[in-house]
Amino acid sequence: MTQELEMKNWYQLLTGKIDLTLLELKNYDCDYYWDNVDSNSLRYFVSNVVGNPWQNHLGLSLLCVTDRKLSPQSIYNLMSTINARLKNLFEAANLNEMPEFNYSIVEKYLTGGLISEHSDRQRQSFLNSYGSFVFNVSKWITTQFTNEQQNYFSSFLFPKLPFDNRDFSVRTKALDVAIETRKSEASAVTPLLPEIRAESHFRWNQVDRLRKAMRDVLEKTRRDHASLPIEFSYEESEYANERWHFVLWDKESFAECYEVGTSTENEVFLEFIKAEKIDDGSPGEGLWFLDILRHRLIGKWDSEYLSDDERNTIVAFLEQWGYEEAEKGQAPFFHRNPGLLTQSVFIVRNSRKFNKMLINLEPIYVACTFARFALDIITSSGARMNELLQISYDKKCCVVTIDNSVIPTRKNYIYRLIPKGREEEENFYMPEVVFRFMSDIINLLRDSYNSSSIPEVEYSVPSRKHLMSKKRYVFQYNGRHINEFTINAIIRFLLHGLIIQTSEGSQVVVKAHLLRHAFATHAVQTEKIPIDIVKSLLHQKDISVTEYYSAPTHQQISDTVDSLHDNWASFIDIQKGILRGPEELREIYADYKEKVGTLSKVVGGICTTDSVCPTKLACVGCAAKVPRPEFKQEILTYLKWAEESEIMFNEKGMLLEAKKMKISKNRAKNELKEIDLIERYQKDEGYEPKVQINN
C-alpha cells in the first residue's frame, strides 16, 4: 500500500469500512475508480450507505455509473433513491443480510404488499433506479473486468428482476398521477402569471423601502450620536395602505436591555411592533413573511426542541399552504446558501425566548432581490433552472447589440446560455428592464464583496457542473454559486401567502419548473402559437416534450371556445424579449412571410420577434409583444374600434366577423390589465415614505 493511496480523501473515509478489493479497484490505465466519484455522491455514500448490508453492492454500482459518465446529479439521484428504498424494504420485511433480499421482496413492494403508505410514484422511482443500476453494472462488469474479478464481484451484484416496468400498473399509475397533478397545478397558475410577476415586484418594493428606512434611521442615529434602540414608523404605499412600526436594535443594546449574552460580532436588526391601517387605525397585516418568522420556518424547522403543540401548529400551517409532506418535516424555506434568508442564532433564540418578532433584514432583502430577478426571467421566457443559473457577468454571456439604422436606435439585450441537451450557447433575448434588475444584483454583490467586481465561482447545478467552468455567475453570494434548491426556496418565500388553488381547492406550491409548464401551456392553448414556435421559445430539441408541457389543462378542455377567449385570453408577454432562430424558423414556416424587426414599435407596445410573425401582424394580444404603459392610449383606441365593429357586424348578421371582434376586444382588455399592473408596481417602486422617529 503506497503513501499516495493513504493520502487520498476517499481512502481515508472508506478504509476499513467497505470491501478492500472494491476500495482499491483500478481501471485498465491503473487509475483508481474512486478518484472520479463526485464529491457530493462520496459524501452521501459515507454518511448514508456505509454500515448497511448493501454498502458493497451500492459501492460497486456507484463506481460503474461514474465510469460510464452518467451526470453527477443522475448518479446522486439513483443512489439516494435506491438507498432510501432499501432501508424501507429491509425494515418492512425484517431483513438483515443481502442474501435475504430477492425479487419476491421487490415484487411484493411494487404490488403494494409492502409499505402501503408509499405512493405509486415512489414505487416506480425505485424500480427505474434499480433497473438502471442492474443494467449498467451487468454490462460494465463483463467488459471491464477479468473472469477472476467478475467471479469475485458477483457477490456484490444486486439480484436481477424477472420482470420490468411493463409488468406492473405502478408505472402507468405513477405517470398518470404526475400528469394529472401537473395539469391541475398548471391550470391554476397559468392565468395568474402576470399577477405572480407583479406581486414579486410589490413585495420587493416593500423590503427595499424597509431597508432604506432602517439605514436612514441608523445614519441619523450616528449623526446625532444617539444610542439604540430607536423606535420608528412610516406609512407604506397605497398597495398596503398601512403604517408600520419597528424598533431598531443592535446586539449590544438588546443584550443590555434584556440581560442576555452575545458572543458574536455586533450587528443591527429590527423588531416588528405592529401594523395599523392608515384609514382607521385598526390592526393591519404587515409584511407578508411575518408568519414564516413567527413559526421560525427558515431552514430546517423540525427539531427536538419543539413541543408537540408547537409542532402540530407548524404542520397545520404548512399543510394549509400546500406543503403535503409537512408531517414528515418538509422544510419549504430551507436553503443551501449561507446569507440568504438566514436568521442568526441570536435572533432565533431571543425571538423564541421573549416572544418577539425580530428580523435580520439583509438576508431577506438579498434573497428577495434574487427571487424577483429569477421570477421575471422565468415568467417572461419559460427558461429552465439550469439556464437561469448560467447567467454570468461577462461579455460572452451578456450581449447588447445596437442597430443604428433605425430611429430611435434599437438595442437588443441577449443572454447567451446553453440549453438542456446542447453543447453550444443559444440566444435568450430579454427586455431592457431585466438587464436593469441584473445591474441591481451586480451592485448588491459588489457591496457585499467590497469590490469593484464580482468573483468567479464554481457552477453548482450537479447535472451541468461537469460542463461549466468557473465564471462570474450573477446568481452567487458569499463566494458560492446559488443552487436550484435555494432558488426554489427563495421563490416560495417571496410568493408566500398568494392564493393559488386547483379546481379541487388544493393550494399550489409554486416551483420554477411549474412556471415553465404554465408558460408553455398558455402559449399553445390560449395564444394558439404554433407548437414548433413554442419548441423554439423553450429551447427544446424534442417536440414531443413540448407537447407534454403544453397539453391542455382540465379547465381549457371543459371551457367553451367563447369562455376560453373571455376568461383565459392572456395579458402576459409570452415571448418577452426572446429572439427565435431566424434560419430555423424560416425553414419551418416558409408560409409566414411577414417580417417584424426586434423591438419594433407596434400598436400598444414593442414587438420582440425578429424572425417571423406568429400572428401575421395581428399585434393586439400577440404573445410576442411587450405592452408598454406609454402606449396605453393606442390600445384604448383599438378597444373602442373593436367594440364598435362587433356591434356593427352583429347588426349585419356577420356573426363570424363579430366573434373575431369579440376576441380582439377581450385581448385588448387583458393587455390593458397587464399595463395597469405594470403601472401600479412602477408607481409603487417610486414611492418614498417619510420615516418618523419616535423619541
MARDO-368139 format. One line per field, with one value per residue (C-alpha): residue number from 1; residue in one letter; x, y, z. Coordinates in steps of 0.5 Angstrom, whole numbers, m for minus. Each point is the difference from the previous one (the first is absolute). Layout:
nr	[NUM;...]
rest	[A;...]
c1	[X;...]
c2	[Y;...]
c3	[Z;...]
This chain:
nr	[1;2;3;4;5;6;7;8;9;10;11;12;13;14;15;16;17;18;19;20;21;22;23;24;25;26;27;28;29;30;31;32;33;34;35;36;37;38;39;40;41;42;43;44;45;46;47;48;49;50;51;52;53;54;55;56;57;58;59;60;61;62;63;64;65;66;67;68;69;70;71;72;73;74;75;76;77;78;79;80;81;82;83;84;85;86;87;88;89;90;91;92;93;94;95;96;97;98;99;100;101;102;103;104;105;106;107;108;109;110;111;112;113;114;115;116;117;118;119;120;121;122;123;124;125;126;127;128;129;130;131;132;133;134;135;136;137;138;139;140;141;142;143;144;145;146;147;148;149;150;151;152;153;154;155;156;157;158;159;160;161;162;163;164;165;166;167;168;169;170;171;172;173;174;175;176;177;178;179;180;181;182;183;184;185;186;187;188;189;190;191;192;193;194;195;196;197;198;199;200;201;202;203;204;205;206;207;208;209;210;211;212;213;214;215;216;217;218;219;220;221;222;223;224;225;226;227;228;229;230;231;232;233;234;235;236;237;238;239;240;241;242;243;244;245;246;247;248;249;250;251;252;253;254;255;256;257;258;259;260;261;262;263;264;265;266;267;268;269;270;271;272;273;274;275;276;277;278;279;280;281;282;283;284;285;286;287;288;289;290;291;292;293;294;295;296;297;298;299;300;301;302;303;304;305;306;307;308;309;310;311;312;313;314;315;316;317;318;319;320;321;322;323;324;325;326;327;328;329;330;331;332;333;334;335;336;337;338;339;340;341;342;343;344;345;346;347;348;349;350;351;352;353;354;355;356;357;358;359;360;361;362;363;364;365;366;367;368;369;370;371;372;373;374;375;376;377;378;379;380;381;382;383;384;385;386;387;388;389;390;391;392;393;394;395;396;397;398;399;400;401;402;403;404;405;406;407;408;409;410;411;412;413;414;415;416;417;418;419;420;421;422;423;424;425;426;427;428;429;430;431;432;433;434;435;436;437;438;439;440;441;442;443;444;445;446;447;448;449;450;451;452;453;454;455;456;457;458;459;460;461;462;463;464;465;466;467;468;469;470;471;472;473;474;475;476;477;478;479;480;481;482;483;484;485;486;487;488;489;490;491;492;493;494;495;496;497;498;499;500;501;502;503;504;505;506;507;508;509;510;511;512;513;514;515;516;517;518;519;520;521;522;523;524;525;526;527;528;529;530;531;532;533;534;535;536;537;538;539;540;541;542;543;544;545;546;547;548;549;550;551;552;553;554;555;556;557;558;559;560;561;562;563;564;565;566;567;568;569;570;571;572;573;574;575;576;577;578;579;580;581;582;583;584;585;586;587;588;589;590;591;592;593;594;595;596;597;598;599;600;601;602;603;604;605;606;607;608;609;610;611;612;613;614;615;616;617;618;619;620;621;622;623;624;625;626;627;628;629;630;631;632;633;634;635;636;637;638;639;640;641;642;643;644;645;646;647;648;649;650;651;652;653;654;655;656;657;658;659;660;661;662;663;664;665;666;667;668;669;670;671;672;673;674;675;676;677;678;679;680;681;682;683;684;685;686;687;688;689;690;691;692;693;694;695]
rest	[M;T;Q;E;L;E;M;K;N;W;Y;Q;L;L;T;G;K;I;D;L;T;L;L;E;L;K;N;Y;D;C;D;Y;Y;W;D;N;V;D;S;N;S;L;R;Y;F;V;S;N;V;V;G;N;P;W;Q;N;H;L;G;L;S;L;L;C;V;T;D;R;K;L;S;P;Q;S;I;Y;N;L;M;S;T;I;N;A;R;L;K;N;L;F;E;A;A;N;L;N;E;M;P;E;F;N;Y;S;I;V;E;K;Y;L;T;G;G;L;I;S;E;H;S;D;R;Q;R;Q;S;F;L;N;S;Y;G;S;F;V;F;N;V;S;K;W;I;T;T;Q;F;T;N;E;Q;Q;N;Y;F;S;S;F;L;F;P;K;L;P;F;D;N;R;D;F;S;V;R;T;K;A;L;D;V;A;I;E;T;R;K;S;E;A;S;A;V;T;P;L;L;P;E;I;R;A;E;S;H;F;R;W;N;Q;V;D;R;L;R;K;A;M;R;D;V;L;E;K;T;R;R;D;H;A;S;L;P;I;E;F;S;Y;E;E;S;E;Y;A;N;E;R;W;H;F;V;L;W;D;K;E;S;F;A;E;C;Y;E;V;G;T;S;T;E;N;E;V;F;L;E;F;I;K;A;E;K;I;D;D;G;S;P;G;E;G;L;W;F;L;D;I;L;R;H;R;L;I;G;K;W;D;S;E;Y;L;S;D;D;E;R;N;T;I;V;A;F;L;E;Q;W;G;Y;E;E;A;E;K;G;Q;A;P;F;F;H;R;N;P;G;L;L;T;Q;S;V;F;I;V;R;N;S;R;K;F;N;K;M;L;I;N;L;E;P;I;Y;V;A;C;T;F;A;R;F;A;L;D;I;I;T;S;S;G;A;R;M;N;E;L;L;Q;I;S;Y;D;K;K;C;C;V;V;T;I;D;N;S;V;I;P;T;R;K;N;Y;I;Y;R;L;I;P;K;G;R;E;E;E;E;N;F;Y;M;P;E;V;V;F;R;F;M;S;D;I;I;N;L;L;R;D;S;Y;N;S;S;S;I;P;E;V;E;Y;S;V;P;S;R;K;H;L;M;S;K;K;R;Y;V;F;Q;Y;N;G;R;H;I;N;E;F;T;I;N;A;I;I;R;F;L;L;H;G;L;I;I;Q;T;S;E;G;S;Q;V;V;V;K;A;H;L;L;R;H;A;F;A;T;H;A;V;Q;T;E;K;I;P;I;D;I;V;K;S;L;L;H;Q;K;D;I;S;V;T;E;Y;Y;S;A;P;T;H;Q;Q;I;S;D;T;V;D;S;L;H;D;N;W;A;S;F;I;D;I;Q;K;G;I;L;R;G;P;E;E;L;R;E;I;Y;A;D;Y;K;E;K;V;G;T;L;S;K;V;V;G;G;I;C;T;T;D;S;V;C;P;T;K;L;A;C;V;G;C;A;A;K;V;P;R;P;E;F;K;Q;E;I;L;T;Y;L;K;W;A;E;E;S;E;I;M;F;N;E;K;G;M;L;L;E;A;K;K;M;K;I;S;K;N;R;A;K;N;E;L;K;E;I;D;L;I;E;R;Y;Q;K;D;E;G;Y;E;P;K;V;Q;I;N;N]
c1	[0;3;0;m3;m6;m1;0;m6;m6;m5;5;0;m7;m1;5;m2;m7;m1;3;7;1;m6;3;7;m3;3;m1;4;4;2;m4;m5;m7;m2;4;m5;m6;m4;2;m8;m1;6;m3;m6;3;4;m6;m6;2;7;m2;m6;m1;0;6;5;m6;m1;7;1;m6;3;7;m4;m4;5;5;m6;0;m7;m1;1;m7;m3;5;m1;m8;1;4;m4;m7;3;3;m6;m5;5;0;m8;0;5;m4;m7;2;4;6;8;4;0;m1;m7;m1;m3;m5;m6;1;0;m6;m4;2;m2;m7;m1;1;6;0;m7;0;5;m2;0;5;5;m1;1;6;3;m1;3;6;1;0;4;6;m1;0;6;4;m1;2;6;3;0;4;5;2;4;m4;3;m2;m7;m1;3;m5;m6;m2;m1;m5;m7;m5;m3;m7;m4;m5;0;m4;m5;m2;m3;m5;4;4;m7;m3;6;1;m8;0;6;m3;m7;4;4;m7;m3;5;2;m8;0;7;m1;m5;4;7;m1;m2;5;6;m4;0;7;1;m4;3;7;m2;m2;6;4;m3;0;8;1;m5;5;6;m3;m1;7;3;m4;2;7;0;m4;5;m7;0;m4;m6;m3;m8;m2;m6;m2;m6;0;m2;m8;2;0;m3;2;5;6;3;7;6;7;5;7;2;3;m6;m4;4;1;m8;m2;6;2;7;3;7;0;1;m5;m5;m6;m7;m8;m5;m7;m5;m7;m3;m6;m5;1;m7;m3;6;m3;5;4;3;7;6;m2;5;m1;m4;6;5;m5;0;7;0;6;5;m2;m5;m2;5;m1;0;m8;m5;m6;m5;6;1;m7;m2;6;m2;m7;2;5;m6;m4;4;1;6;m2;6;0;m2;7;4;0;3;m2;4;7;5;7;4;2;m2;m7;m6;4;m2;6;0;0;m7;m3;2;m3;m6;m2;2;m3;m6;3;0;7;2;7;m2;6;0;m7;1;5;m4;m6;5;2;m7;m3;5;m1;m8;1;4;m4;m7;3;3;m1;7;3;3;7;m1;m1;6;4;0;6;3;5;m1;0;m7;m3;0;m3;m1;m1;m4;2;m4;m7;m2;0;6;m2;3;0;1;3;2;4;m2;1;m7;m1;3;4;7;0;m3;m6;m3;m5;m3;m2;m4;5;m4;3;7;m1;m2;6;4;m3;2;7;0;m2;6;5;m2;0;7;2;3;m1;m2;m2;4;0;m4;m1;m6;m5;m5;2;m3;4;6;5;m2;1;7;0;m3;m2;m7;m6;m3;5;1;6;4;m5;m4;m7;m3;m7;m3;2;m4;m6;0;1;m5;m5;2;m1;m7;m2;m8;m2;m7;1;m4;m2;m7;m1;2;7;6;5;7;4;6;5;m2;m7;0;4;m6;m5;4;m1;m7;m2;4;m3;m7;m2;4;0;7;2;4;6;1;m1;5;5;m2;1;7;m3;3;m6;m7;m3;3;m3;m7;0;2;m5;m6;m7;m2;m7;m2;2;m4;m6;m1;m3;3;m3;2;7;1;m5;4;6;3;7;2;8;5;2;6;2;7;1;4;m2;5;m2;3;m3;m7;0;1;m5;m5;1;m7;1;3;m2;7;0;6;2;m2;m4;m6;m7;m7;1;7;6;1;5;0;6;m2;m7;m6;m4;m7;1;0;m6;4;m5;0;6;5;6;m2;2;m5;2;m4;2;m3;m7;m4;1;m3;m6;m1;1;m5;m5;0;m1;m6;m3;2;m3;m7;0;2;m6;m5;2;0;7;1;7;3;m4;3;7;m1;m2;6;4;m4;2;7;1;m4;5;6;m3;0;8;1;m4;5;6;m2;m2;7;4;m4;1;7;1;m4;5;m3;1;3;m2;5;m4;5]
c2	[0;7;6;3;m4;1;8;m1;3;m6;m5;4;0;m7;m5;m5;1;m3;m6;2;m3;4;6;m1;m1;2;1;m2;6;m2;6;0;0;3;6;2;m1;7;3;1;m7;m2;4;m3;m7;1;3;m4;m7;m2;m5;m3;m7;2;5;m4;m1;7;2;m4;3;7;m2;m3;6;5;m3;m1;8;1;7;1;2;m6;m4;3;m1;m7;m2;4;m3;m7;1;3;m5;m6;3;0;m7;m3;2;m1;m8;m1;m1;0;m2;1;m8;1;5;m2;1;m2;5;6;m3;0;7;2;m3;4;m6;3;7;2;7;1;3;m3;6;m3;m7;2;4;m6;m4;4;2;m8;m2;6;m3;m7;1;5;m5;m6;3;3;m5;m5;5;3;m6;m6;m7;0;7;m2;m6;4;6;m5;0;8;0;2;m6;0;1;m5;6;7;6;m3;m5;5;5;4;4;2;2;4;3;2;3;4;2;2;4;4;1;2;5;3;1;4;4;2;5;3;1;8;0;m4;4;7;m3;m1;7;3;m5;2;7;0;m4;5;6;m3;m1;7;3;m5;3;7;0;m4;6;5;m3;0;7;2;m4;m3;m7;m6;m3;5;0;2;m1;2;m1;m5;2;m1;m7;m2;7;m2;4;m5;1;m3;0;1;m4;m3;m6;4;5;m6;m4;5;1;m7;m2;m6;m2;2;m3;1;7;6;1;4;m4;2;m1;0;3;1;2;4;2;7;2;m2;m3;m7;m6;m1;m6;3;m4;m6;m4;1;m6;m4;3;0;m8;0;m4;3;m6;m7;2;m7;m2;m3;7;1;m3;m4;6;4;m5;m1;7;1;m7;3;7;m3;m5;6;3;m7;m3;m7;m3;5;m6;m3;6;3;7;4;6;m4;3;m2;6;4;7;m1;1;m3;3;0;m5;7;2;m7;m2;7;0;m6;2;7;m2;6;1;1;1;m1;4;0;m8;1;6;m4;m6;4;4;m7;m2;6;m1;m7;0;6;m5;m6;3;4;m5;m7;m1;m6;0;m2;5;6;m2;0;8;3;7;0;2;m7;m1;7;3;6;2;7;1;7;m1;2;6;m1;m4;m7;m4;m8;m3;m7;m6;m5;m6;m8;m3;m7;m6;5;2;7;6;3;7;2;7;4;6;6;0;m7;3;5;m4;m4;6;1;m7;2;6;m4;m5;5;3;m7;m1;7;m1;4;m7;m7;m6;m7;m5;m8;m2;m3;m4;m7;m2;5;1;m4;4;7;4;5;6;7;m3;5;m5;0;2;0;m3;m6;m1;0;m7;m2;m3;7;4;m4;1;8;0;m4;6;6;m3;m3;1;1;m4;m4;m6;m6;m1;m5;5;m2;5;0;1;4;m3;3;m6;0;8;m3;m5;6;4;m6;m1;7;1;m6;m1;7;4;m5;1;m6;m5;0;7;m2;m5;5;5;m5;m2;m8;m5;m5;3;m6;3;7;m4;m2;6;4;m5;3;0;m2;7;1;m7;2;7;2;4;6;0;m2;7;3;m2;m3;5;2;6;m2;1;m8;2;6;1;m7;0;m6;m3;3;m5;m6;3;3;m8;m2;6;2;2;5;6;6;2;4;3;m1;6;3;5;m4;2;1;m3;m2;m7;m5;m4;1;m6;m2;3;m6;4;3;7;0;3;2;m6;m3;m4;3;7;3;5;7;5;6;m3;m2;5;m4;m6;4;3;m7;m3;5;m2;m7;2;4;m5;m6;4;1;m7;m3;5;m2;m7;m2;m4;m3;7;2;m5;2;7;m3;m4;6;4;m5;0;8;0;m5;4;6;m4;m2;7;2;m5;3;7;m2;m3;5;5;m4;0;7;1;3;0;5;m3;2;m1;0;2]
c3	[0;m2;4;m6;1;7;m1;m5;4;m3;3;7;0;m2;2;5;m2;m7;m3;m1;m7;m2;3;m4;m6;m6;m8;m6;1;7;3;6;m2;7;m3;m4;4;1;7;1;m1;4;6;m1;0;6;4;m2;m3;4;5;m4;m2;m8;1;m5;m5;0;0;m6;m3;1;m3;m6;m2;2;m5;m5;0;3;2;8;1;m3;4;6;m1;m2;6;5;m2;0;7;3;m3;2;7;0;m3;5;6;m3;m2;6;m4;3;m6;m7;m2;3;m5;m6;m6;4;5;m6;m3;7;1;m8;1;7;4;4;3;m2;1;m6;m6;m7;m2;6;m2;m8;2;4;m6;m5;4;2;m7;m3;5;m1;m8;1;5;m4;m7;3;5;m6;m5;5;5;m1;2;6;2;m3;5;6;m1;m2;8;m1;m5;1;m2;m7;0;m5;m1;m3;0;m5;5;6;m1;5;m6;m3;6;2;m7;0;7;m2;m6;4;5;m5;m4;6;3;m7;m1;7;m2;m7;1;5;m3;0;7;2;m3;2;8;0;m2;5;6;m2;0;7;2;m4;4;7;m2;m2;6;5;m3;0;8;1;m3;3;7;m2;m2;7;4;3;2;m2;1;m4;m2;m7;m4;m7;m5;m5;m7;m2;m2;7;3;7;5;2;7;1;5;m2;5;0;4;5;1;0;5;5;0;1;3;m5;m2;m7;m2;m8;m3;1;m5;m1;m1;0;5;m4;5;m3;m7;0;m6;m1;m1;6;5;0;0;m7;m3;0;m4;m4;3;8;1;m3;5;5;0;m2;m6;m4;0;3;5;3;6;7;3;m3;5;m3;0;m4;m5;m1;m1;m5;m4;m1;m2;m5;m3;0;m6;m4;4;0;3;6;5;m3;2;m7;0;m6;2;1;m4;m1;m1;6;1;m4;5;5;7;5;6;5;m4;0;7;3;m4;3;7;0;m5;m4;m8;m1;m7;m3;m7;m4;m1;m2;m5;m3;m1;m3;m5;m3;0;m3;m6;m1;0;m5;m5;1;m1;m6;m3;3;1;4;6;m2;m6;5;5;m6;m1;1;1;m7;m7;m2;3;1;m7;m2;m8;m3;m6;m2;m7;3;4;6;1;1;6;1;6;0;5;m4;4;m1;0;3;m5;m4;0;m3;2;m3;1;5;m1;6;0;3;7;1;m1;5;5;m1;1;7;2;m3;4;6;m1;m1;7;3;m2;1;m7;m7;m3;2;1;m5;4;m2;m3;5;m4;0;m7;m3;4;m4;m6;3;2;6;m2;3;1;1;5;5;7;6;m6;m1;m6;2;m2;m2;7;2;m6;1;8;m1;m6;5;6;m5;m2;7;1;m7;m1;m6;0;m4;m2;5;5;2;1;m6;2;m5;m3;m5;m5;1;m2;m6;m1;1;m5;m6;2;m1;m7;m3;3;1;m5;m5;m2;m5;5;m5;2;8;m1;m2;5;6;m4;0;m5;0;m2;4;6;m2;m1;7;3;m4;1;1;8;2;0;m7;m2;3;m2;m6;m5;2;7;m2;m3;5;6;m2;m5;3;1;1;m5;m1;m5;4;m2;m4;m6;m4;m5;m7;m4;3;0;m7;m2;5;m2;m7;m1;5;m4;4;4;6;3;7;5;m6;2;m1;3;7;1;m2;m5;2;m6;m5;m4;m2;3;3;0;m7;2;5;5;6;4;m3;5;m4;2;6;3;2;4;m4;m6;4;m4;m6;3;3;m8;m2;5;m2;m7;1;5;m6;m5;4;1;m8;m2;5;m3;m7;2;m2;6;m1;m1;6;4;m3;3;7;0;m2;6;5;m2;0;7;3;m3;4;6;0;m2;7;4;m3;1;7;2;m3;3;7;m2;0;7;5;7;6;6;6;6;7;6]
